[in-house]
Each structure stands twice: as structure tokens, then as C-alpha cells.
Amino acid sequence: MNTAGSVLLDTNVVVAHLRNDPDLTARLRATSATYVPWVVLAFKTLAW
């Protein structure tokens, strides 16, 4: 797998993105691939 230009997000970054951080959103749009661990997805599901 080629990971050039891809990012792996942690919980803090996902929360900031969900809170509409404009700088973070711009940076995420510039990536070729975004990966979110299942633990972060579970946190999002349980926290909301």
C-alpha cells in the first residue's frame, strides 16, 4: 500500500474536524487518503 499523502487520524483530530475547525478541514482536504481507526469510530458513536 502506498501511504504517501495519507493520514491516520486520532480522536482529537476527529473531534476538531466534527467541530468544524476550518484549518484542519483544509488540511484534510489536501490529503489523498484518510484513515480512521475503529476505536475512534466507536468513540464517536458512543459520545454522540
N, C-alpha and C positions, 0 to 999 in steps of 0.2 A: 504494500500500500504506500502510495506517495503522500506524505504528510506536509509537503511544502505549501505554506499559505493556509493551513488548517489550524484550528484552535480547539482546545478542550476546556470547557467552562466548569468552574466550581460554583458552589451555592451562592456565594457573594456576588458573583458576576451575573448569574441568572436573576437574582433578586433586583439588582441595579437595573438590568435590562427591562424587567417587568415594571419597574417604577419609572420607566421612560427616560433614562439618562441619555441625553442627546449625543454626548461624546462617545459613549460606549456603543450606542446603536450605530453610529457612523463607522466605528472600528469593526464591528461585527459584519456590517455590510461589505466591507472590503476583503473579507476572508473568502477563500474558495470552498471551505467546508467547516462546519461547526459540529462539535461532538459534545454531548451532554451525558454524563454518567447516570446510570439508573438510580443511584442514590439521590442525586439532585432532582430527578423527576419525581421520585417518591416524596421528597421534602416538599416540593411544590404542590403535589396532590394533597398531602396531609395538612399543609399550612394554610391552604385557602379554604 
